[in-house]
């Protein structure tokens, strides 16, 4: 028997039966998923009451707030240390040499000490048979207003490179 569309009623019935079967399978799958979800929800909500869950959440949120405040305090302290380090001598250059080629042992030296901004000084101690002569030259932004001797320039370059090597 055929209807007005020219398709057999048996084909339409078989198609609808297949559709119903597919819908029943989907319903069974959704039922299983809902049971699993319900079990997980009950396990999550287990305890005395919902207030205990709320108390736990509030406690954890307060801990997060404390950690954020602690992090900000730590950042502030680190910045204070870095600001203090700007005024400390961190870069060193040392060159030992024989000032008069008569003493031996390289008893003379030039020592450059600079901070992070490359400000500091150079101490030059020249040792001779008659005594030791010490000079100091100020360094501002990595440069000296007074002309530097070769050993002083070498010590300054070492400090600017932030390395320590024994020269000459």
N, CA, C and O of each residue as an XYZ file, in Angstrom:
672
protein
N       0.824     -1.164      0.000
C       0.000      0.000      0.000
C       0.885      1.250      0.000
O       1.892      1.314      0.706
N       0.497      2.221     -0.789
C       1.265      3.450     -0.921
C       0.384      4.628     -0.584
O      -0.829      4.601     -0.791
N       1.020      5.674     -0.057
C       0.249      6.892      0.200
C       0.429      7.849     -0.955
O       0.877      7.443     -2.027
N       0.093      9.102     -0.763
C       0.115     10.082     -1.839
C       1.529     10.420     -2.322
O       1.687     10.872     -3.456
N       2.547     10.216     -1.508
C       3.915     10.583     -1.884
C       4.590      9.514     -2.715
O       5.647      9.757     -3.298
N       4.014      8.373     -2.776
C       4.608      7.313     -3.567
C       5.565      6.451     -2.763
O       6.221      5.580     -3.333
N       5.668      6.665     -1.448
C       6.552      5.846     -0.607
C       5.671      4.829      0.119
O       4.565      5.140      0.561
N       6.171      3.656      0.224
C       5.423      2.584      0.865
C       5.285      2.858      2.351
O       6.219      3.349      2.985
N       4.118      2.543      2.912
C       3.898      2.733      4.345
C       4.799      1.817      5.162
O       5.131      2.148      6.300
N       5.196      0.697      4.625
C       6.105     -0.211      5.327
C       7.484      0.451      5.526
O       8.110      0.288      6.573
N       7.945      1.196      4.514
C       9.240      1.892      4.598
C       9.149      3.000      5.654
O      10.072      3.186      6.447
N       8.044      3.724      5.658
C       7.862      4.796      6.638
C       7.800      4.208      8.038
O       8.396      4.761      8.962
N       7.101      3.115      8.211
C       6.991      2.463      9.519
C       8.360      1.970      9.977
O       8.708      2.146     11.144
N       9.132      1.370      9.109
C      10.466      0.876      9.461
C      11.379      2.044      9.832
O      12.174      1.929     10.765
N      11.279      3.160      9.121
C      12.099      4.344      9.424
C      11.750      4.922     10.781
O      12.631      5.283     11.560
N      10.441      5.008     11.061
C      10.014      5.523     12.369
C      10.416      4.582     13.498
O      10.773      5.042     14.582
N      10.364      3.280     13.264
C      10.790      2.307     14.274
C      12.283      2.458     14.561
O      12.709      2.387     15.714
N      13.072      2.668     13.508
C      14.522      2.872     13.696
C      14.783      4.158     14.475
O      15.654      4.190     15.345
N      14.041      5.207     14.172
C      14.184      6.470     14.886
C      13.832      6.306     16.361
O      14.527      6.838     17.226
N      12.764      5.577     16.651
C      12.371      5.316     18.048
C      13.461      4.522     18.748
O      13.786      4.813     19.899
N      14.031      3.526     18.080
C      15.108      2.722     18.665
C      16.327      3.594     18.989
O      16.927      3.452     20.054
N      16.685      4.480     18.082
C      17.824      5.386     18.315
C      17.527      6.296     19.503
O      18.408      6.527     20.331
N      16.327      6.806     19.602
C      15.958      7.681     20.720
C      15.971      6.937     22.050
O      16.345      7.507     23.075
N      15.566      5.668     22.042
C      15.608      4.855     23.274
C      17.059      4.651     23.706
O      17.359      4.733     24.897
N      17.958      4.390     22.768
C      19.390      4.205     23.089
C      19.969      5.498     23.672
O      20.709      5.458     24.655
N      19.638      6.630     23.075
C      20.120      7.926     23.587
C      19.588      8.169     24.990
O      20.309      8.683     25.845
N      18.318      7.801     25.240
C      17.729      7.982     26.552
C      18.441      7.115     27.599
O      18.673      7.566     28.721
N      18.783      5.883     27.241
C      19.493      4.994     28.169
C      20.877      5.567     28.488
O      21.297      5.565     29.645
N      21.582      6.055     27.469
C      22.915      6.647     27.683
C      22.805      7.864     28.598
O      23.614      8.021     29.512
N      21.822      8.721     28.366
C      21.643      9.902     29.222
C      21.285      9.502     30.650
O      21.727     10.149     31.600
N      20.488      8.441     30.815
C      20.139      7.961     32.163
C      21.375      7.505     32.923
O      21.530      7.816     34.104
N      22.262      6.765     32.249
C      23.503      6.303     32.890
C      24.376      7.490     33.282
O      24.925      7.521     34.384
N      24.507      8.458     32.393
C      25.317      9.647     32.698
C      24.725     10.431     33.860
O      25.462     10.947     34.701
N      23.409     10.524     33.912
C      22.759     11.253     35.012
C      23.002     10.564     36.347
O      23.234     11.237     37.351
N      22.952      9.210     36.379
C      23.229      8.486     37.616
C      24.658      8.738     38.088
O      24.884      8.948     39.280
N      25.634      8.720     37.162
C      27.035      8.999     37.526
C      27.175     10.416     38.057
O      27.856     10.645     39.056
N      26.531     11.367     37.390
C      26.600     12.762     37.812
C      25.973     12.951     39.188
O      26.485     13.706     40.015
N      24.839     12.245     39.429
C      24.168     12.339     40.729
C      25.066     11.782     41.838
O      25.139     12.363     42.921
N      25.748     10.665     41.577
C      26.670     10.091     42.561
C      27.810     11.061     42.873
O      28.186     11.232     44.032
N      28.349     11.685     41.848
C      29.435     12.650     42.067
C      28.938     13.862     42.850
O      29.645     14.375     43.717
N      27.730     14.319     42.548
C      27.150     15.462     43.254
C      26.936     15.120     44.726
O      27.247     15.926     45.602
N      26.402     13.921     45.002
C      26.172     13.512     46.389
C      27.493     13.380     47.142
O      27.573     13.753     48.312
N      28.525     12.859     46.491
C      29.832     12.761     47.132
C      30.392     14.159     47.416
O      31.012     14.383     48.455
N      30.174     15.086     46.498
C      30.659     16.460     46.678
C      29.931     17.157     47.820
O      30.541     17.903     48.587
N      28.644     16.918     47.932
C      27.832     17.592     48.938
C      27.785     16.843     50.265
O      27.147     17.302     51.212
N      28.461     15.684     50.343
C      28.402     14.912     51.588
C      29.039     15.711     52.712
O      29.911     16.548     52.482
N      28.606     15.449     53.887
C      29.047     16.191     55.053
C      27.830     16.495     55.893
O      26.754     15.938     55.674
N      28.004     17.377     56.852
C      26.899     17.680     57.757
C      25.755     18.359     57.013
O      24.595     17.961     57.123
N      26.114     19.400     56.249
C      25.084     20.119     55.493
C      25.774     20.997     54.460
O      27.000     20.994     54.351
N      24.997     21.731     53.719
C      25.573     22.601     52.693
C      26.380     23.730     53.316
O      27.268     24.283     52.668
N      26.086     24.077     54.560
C      26.831     25.146     55.241
C      28.296     24.757     55.419
O      29.174     25.617     55.349
N      28.572     23.461     55.650
C      29.972     23.043     55.809
C      30.744     23.252     54.509
O      31.920     23.615     54.536
N      30.087     23.023     53.369
C      30.719     23.274     52.087
C      30.989     24.768     51.915
O      32.057     25.167     51.449
N      30.016     25.581     52.295
C      30.183     27.024     52.197
C      31.324     27.493     53.097
O      32.124     28.336     52.692
N      31.406     26.956     54.313
C      32.493     27.324     55.231
C      33.851     26.965     54.630
O      34.807     27.734     54.726
N      33.919     25.796     54.015
C      35.175     25.366     53.392
C      35.565     26.303     52.250
O      36.728     26.687     52.125
N      34.589     26.669     51.418
C      34.878     27.572     50.309
C      35.323     28.941     50.807
O      36.264     29.520     50.263
N      34.649     29.471     51.849
C      35.025     30.773     52.402
C      36.440     30.709     52.979
O      37.239     31.627     52.794
N      36.735     29.614     53.678
C      38.080     29.443     54.253
C      39.146     29.446     53.158
O      40.177     30.103     53.302
N      38.906     28.718     52.066
C      39.880     28.655     50.967
C      40.034     30.006     50.273
O      41.143     30.390     49.902
N      38.935     30.721     50.099
C      39.016     32.045     49.478
C      39.807     33.013     50.367
O      40.565     33.843     49.863
N      39.633     32.908     51.675
C      40.427     33.745     52.589
C      41.904     33.403     52.500
O      42.754     34.290     52.574
N      42.218     32.118     52.340
C      43.614     31.711     52.184
C      44.197     32.282     50.896
O      45.351     32.710     50.874
N      43.415     32.291     49.834
C      43.872     32.871     48.568
C      44.142     34.361     48.746
O      45.154     34.870     48.264
N      43.234     35.072     49.441
C      43.436     36.499     49.700
C      44.710     36.731     50.503
O      45.453     37.673     50.228
N      44.971     35.869     51.505
C      46.191     35.995     52.307
C      47.437     35.782     51.453
O      48.433     36.487     51.614
N      47.377     34.804     50.541
C      48.520     34.557     49.657
C      48.776     35.739     48.731
O      49.929     36.095     48.484
N      47.720     36.344     48.221
C      47.882     37.508     47.343
C      48.508     38.662     48.114
O      49.409     39.333     47.611
N      48.027     38.895     49.348
C      48.594     39.972     50.174
C      50.052     39.681     50.507
O      50.886     40.587     50.501
N      50.361     38.415     50.800
C      51.742     38.035     51.106
C      52.640     38.241     49.889
O      53.776     38.695     50.028
N      52.140     37.912     48.701
C      52.903     38.099     47.465
C      53.205     39.579     47.238
O      54.324     39.932     46.865
N      52.221     40.441     47.459
C      52.431     41.877     47.285
C      53.440     42.402     48.306
O      54.261     43.259     47.981
N      53.384     41.890     49.540
C      54.332     42.299     50.568
C      55.744     41.851     50.197
O      56.709     42.588     50.402
N      55.862     40.641     49.652
C      57.173     40.131     49.226
C      57.732     40.975     48.089
O      58.924     41.286     48.080
N      56.891     41.350     47.130
C      57.346     42.198     46.028
C      57.841     43.544     46.548
O      58.846     44.066     46.064
N      57.142     44.105     47.532
C      57.545     45.388     48.104
C      58.909     45.247     48.797
O      59.763     46.123     48.660
N      59.114     44.159     49.531
C      60.391     43.935     50.225
C      61.535     43.738     49.233
O      62.638     44.246     49.436
N      61.265     42.999     48.162
C      62.298     42.790     47.131
C      62.686     44.126     46.512
O      63.868     44.388     46.285
N      61.696     44.973     46.240
C      61.986     46.285     45.662
C      62.823     47.127     46.618
O      63.709     47.859     46.176
N      62.557     47.036     47.928
C      63.359     47.772     48.912
C      64.807     47.295     48.882
O      65.732     48.104     48.957
N      65.003     45.983     48.773
C      66.370     45.430     48.713
C      67.065     45.910     47.445
O      68.232     46.300     47.486
N      66.352     45.884     46.313
C      66.952     46.343     45.057
C      67.310     47.829     45.133
O      68.358     48.243     44.639
N      66.443     48.626     45.750
C      66.752     50.046     45.917
C      67.992     50.230     46.772
O      68.809     51.111     46.504
N      68.140     49.400     47.806
C      69.320     49.477     48.668
C      70.574     49.045     47.903
O      71.652     49.606     48.100
N      70.428     48.057     47.039
C      71.575     47.570     46.270
C      72.125     48.621     45.308
O      73.289     48.554     44.914
N      71.292     49.590     44.929
C      71.781     50.652     44.054
C      72.915     51.432     44.709
O      73.732     52.033     44.011
N      72.976     51.430     46.032
C      73.987     52.197     46.752
C      75.148     51.337     47.239
O      76.016     51.833     47.958
N      75.182     50.076     46.870
C      76.283     49.212     47.291
C      77.217     48.960     46.111
O      76.809     49.008     44.951
N      78.472     48.693     46.436
C      79.453     48.419     45.386
C      79.361     46.948     45.004
O      79.582     46.066     45.834
N      79.035     46.695     43.751
C      78.800     45.340     43.278
C      79.749     44.925     42.168
O      79.916     43.735     41.904
N      80.365     45.891     41.521
C      81.240     45.599     40.390
C      82.671     45.917     40.794
O      82.969     46.996     41.307
N      83.546     44.953     40.551
C      84.929     45.082     41.012
C      85.880     44.831     39.851
O      85.667     43.932     39.037
N      86.922     45.632     39.788
C      88.003     45.406     38.838
C      89.325     45.606     39.571
O      89.516     46.626     40.232
N      90.225     44.658     39.462
C      91.506     44.730     40.180
C      92.632     44.398     39.216
O      92.604     43.375     38.532
N      93.627     45.284     39.172
C      94.810     45.065     38.337
C      96.028     45.228     39.228
O      96.228     46.286     39.826
N      96.847     44.181     39.319
C      98.106     44.251     40.061
C      99.227     44.485     39.055
O      99.230     43.918     37.962
N     100.185     45.336     39.446
C     101.280     45.633     38.520
C     102.505     46.072     39.306
O     102.431     46.358     40.501
N     103.636     46.119     38.603
C     104.897     46.602     39.180
C     105.070     48.038     38.693
O     105.374     48.259     37.521
N     104.879     49.017     39.580
C     104.828     50.429     39.197
C     106.172     50.944     38.675
O     106.190     51.726     37.725
N     107.279     50.534     39.261
C     108.574     51.134     38.907
C     109.563     50.124     38.337
O     110.740     50.443     38.174
N     109.111     48.925     38.034
C     109.956     47.887     37.436
C     111.221     47.603     38.232
O     112.183     47.067     37.683
N     111.237     47.950     39.505
C     112.438     47.704     40.308
C     112.132     46.814     41.494
O     113.030     46.181     42.048
N     110.844     46.762     41.895
C     110.488     46.064     43.123
C     110.246     44.577     42.872
O     110.701     43.731     43.642
N     109.546     44.268     41.819
C     109.149     42.885     41.592
C     107.974     42.522     42.495
O     107.696     43.214     43.475
N     107.313     41.469     42.167
C     106.224     40.986     43.007
C     104.893     41.672     42.764
O     103.902     41.336     43.412
N     104.847     42.613     41.859
C     103.599     43.315     41.546
C     102.884     43.769     42.814
O     101.772     43.326     43.103
N     103.533     44.657     43.570
C     102.973     45.139     44.828
C     102.023     46.318     44.643
O     101.296     46.661     45.575
N     102.005     46.939     43.486
C     101.104     48.060     43.214
C      99.797     47.503     42.647
O      99.763     46.414     42.075
N      98.721     48.282     42.823
C      97.439     47.819     42.294
C      96.502     48.992     42.018
O      96.639     50.076     42.585
N      95.550     48.734     41.130
C      94.430     49.642     40.868
C      93.162     48.848     41.143
O      92.970     47.759     40.602
N      92.296     49.403     41.991
C      91.061     48.735     42.382
C      89.886     49.640     42.038
O      89.799     50.762     42.537
N      88.980     49.159     41.187
C      87.779     49.910     40.815
C      86.580     49.269     41.497
O      86.381     48.058     41.404
N      85.774     50.089     42.189
C      84.540     49.629     42.830
C      83.394     50.473     42.298
O      83.417     51.699     42.403
N      82.375     49.805     41.719
C      81.239     50.510     41.133
C      79.929     49.918     41.647
O      79.857     48.739     41.996
N      78.887     50.767     41.686
C      77.555     50.276     42.020
C      76.807     49.927     40.736
O      77.399     49.930     39.656
N      75.505     49.625     40.843
C      74.728     49.234     39.665
C      74.611     50.356     38.646
O      74.409     50.094     37.460
N      74.733     51.591     39.088
C      74.635     52.741     38.187
C      75.991     53.127     37.609
O      76.110     54.150     36.935
N      77.016     52.313     37.867
C      78.392     52.550     37.422
C      78.984     53.802     38.047
O      79.807     54.471     37.422
N      78.581     54.131     39.267
C      79.182     55.199     40.054
C      80.063     54.546     41.103
O      79.734     53.479     41.621
N      81.196     55.192     41.421
C      82.090     54.646     42.442
C      83.428     55.350     42.426
O      83.508     56.569     42.279
N      84.492     54.551     42.581
C      85.828     55.140     42.640
C      86.876     54.112     42.245
O      86.622     52.909     42.192
N      88.081     54.647     41.966
C      89.256     53.818     41.694
C      90.317     54.200     42.703
O      90.653     55.375     42.855
N      90.839     53.208     43.385
C      91.985     53.417     44.274
C      93.208     52.890     43.548
O      93.219     51.761     43.058
N      94.246     53.730     43.486
C      95.500     53.318     42.857
C      96.577     53.425     43.920
O      96.853     54.514     44.424
N      97.190     52.292     44.263
C      98.265     52.266     45.247
C      99.555     51.878     44.529
O      99.683     50.774     44.001
N     100.529     52.833     44.523
C     101.808     52.575     43.864
C     102.865     52.369     44.946
O     103.106     53.242     45.780
N     103.489     51.190     44.911
C     104.467     50.812     45.911
C     105.879     50.981     45.338
O     106.187     50.477     44.258
N     106.720     51.691     46.074
C     108.116     51.865     45.658
C     109.007     51.575     46.856
O     108.522     51.231     47.934
N     110.330     51.718     46.658
C     111.267     51.495     47.761
C     111.113     52.549     48.848
O     111.357     52.275     50.023
N     110.709     53.747     48.459
C     110.577     54.836     49.425
C     109.268     54.779     50.202
O     109.188     55.336     51.297
N     108.224     54.112     49.661
C     106.936     54.056     50.342
C     105.820     53.678     49.390
O     106.045     53.239     48.262
N     104.624     53.864     49.880
C     103.442     53.534     49.092
C     102.628     54.814     48.918
O     102.335     55.506     49.893
N     102.270     55.121     47.693
C     101.494     56.319     47.377
C     100.107     55.871     46.921
O      99.981     55.042     46.020
N      99.080     56.417     47.541
C      97.707     56.007     47.250
C      96.921     57.185     46.696
O      96.970     58.292     47.232
N      96.200     56.928     45.618
C      95.385     57.947     44.967
C      93.970     57.384     44.773
O      93.780     56.179     44.605
N      93.004     58.272     44.802
C      91.625     57.865     44.550
C      91.028     58.786     43.497
O      91.258     59.995     43.503
N      90.260     58.192     42.594
C      89.615     58.971     41.537
C      88.148     58.584     41.494
O      87.807     57.402     41.506
N      87.282     59.592     41.442
C      85.846     59.362     41.435
C      85.378     58.939     40.039
O      85.846     59.461     39.027
N      84.450     57.989     40.009
C      83.862     57.504     38.765
C      82.370     57.824     38.804
O      81.671     57.449     39.745
N      81.892     58.518     37.780
C      80.469     58.854     37.675
C      79.966     58.332     36.341
O      80.465     58.702     35.279
N      78.976     57.472     36.421
C      78.366     56.875     35.229
C      79.405     56.191     34.334
O      79.325     56.260     33.108
N      80.371     55.536     34.962
C      81.376     54.778     34.220
C      82.526     55.594     33.668
O      83.360     55.055     32.940
N      82.600     56.901     33.996
C      83.665     57.764     33.471
C      84.319     58.543     34.601
O      83.722     58.774     35.652
N      85.557     58.941     34.356
C      86.306     59.743     35.315
C      86.583     61.126     34.721
O      86.887     61.267     33.536
N      86.468     62.134     35.578
C      86.800     63.490     35.137
C      88.312     63.612     34.990
O      88.796     64.315     34.103
N      89.052     62.936     35.848
C      90.510     62.960     35.835
C      91.014     61.855     34.903
O      90.447     60.763     34.860
N      92.066     62.143     34.171
C      92.635     61.172     33.234
C      93.126     59.942     34.006
O      93.741     60.062     35.065
N      92.841     58.763     33.453
C      93.196     57.514     34.113
C      94.471     56.927     33.524
O      94.718     57.021     32.321
N      95.276     56.320     34.394
C      96.453     55.583     33.942
C      95.980     54.289     33.275
O      94.814     53.915     33.404
N      96.864     53.620     32.576
C      96.500     52.388     31.860
C      95.932     51.333     32.807
O      94.928     50.690     32.503
N      96.594     51.161     33.975
C      96.131     50.162     34.941
C      94.758     50.539     35.513
O      93.914     49.672     35.735
N      94.544     51.827     35.747
C      93.252     52.292     36.263
C      92.156     52.073     35.218
O      91.051     51.646     35.555
N      92.459     52.363     33.961
C      91.496     52.154     32.879
C      91.146     50.670     32.766
O      89.984     50.316     32.569
N      92.157     49.802     32.890
C      91.928     48.360     32.808
C      91.044     47.880     33.968
O      90.144     47.064     33.771
N      91.308     48.390     35.172
C      90.487     48.021     36.330
C      89.052     48.519     36.143
O      88.102     47.808     36.470
N      88.894     49.726     35.624
C      87.558     50.272     35.374
C      86.823     49.434     34.326
O      85.641     49.134     34.494
N      87.503     49.060     33.264
C      86.878     48.229     32.228
C      86.434     46.882     32.797
O      85.363     46.383     32.453
N      87.252     46.300     33.662
C      86.875     45.032     34.304
C      85.603     45.204     35.123
O      84.686     44.386     35.052
N      85.564     46.276     35.896
C      84.388     46.514     36.737
C      83.149     46.762     35.882
O      82.063     46.288     36.214
N      83.302     47.496     34.793
C      82.155     47.761     33.923
C      81.644     46.479     33.276
O      80.446     46.330     33.037
N      82.550     45.566     33.000
C      82.149     44.276     32.450
C      81.698     43.328     33.536
O      81.216     42.233     33.249
N      81.852     43.746     34.800
C      81.464     42.990     35.972
C      82.205     41.656     36.037
O      81.632     40.628     36.397
N      83.480     41.692     35.685
C      84.320     40.507     35.774
C      85.506     40.792     36.650
O      85.843     41.955     36.874
N      86.139     39.776     37.146
C      87.354     39.930     37.930
C      88.436     39.082     37.274
O      88.287     37.868     37.131
N      89.506     39.724     36.882
C      90.659     39.027     36.355
C      91.905     39.730     36.882
O      91.908     40.945     37.081
N      92.913     38.991     37.095
C      94.152     39.612     37.535
C      94.916     40.050     36.302
O      95.234     39.235     35.437
N      95.213     41.347     36.222
C      95.856     41.887     35.031
C      97.359     41.863     35.115
O      97.942     41.441     36.113
N      97.967     42.319     34.060
C      99.404     42.491     33.866
C     100.244     41.565     34.700
O     101.472     41.610     34.628
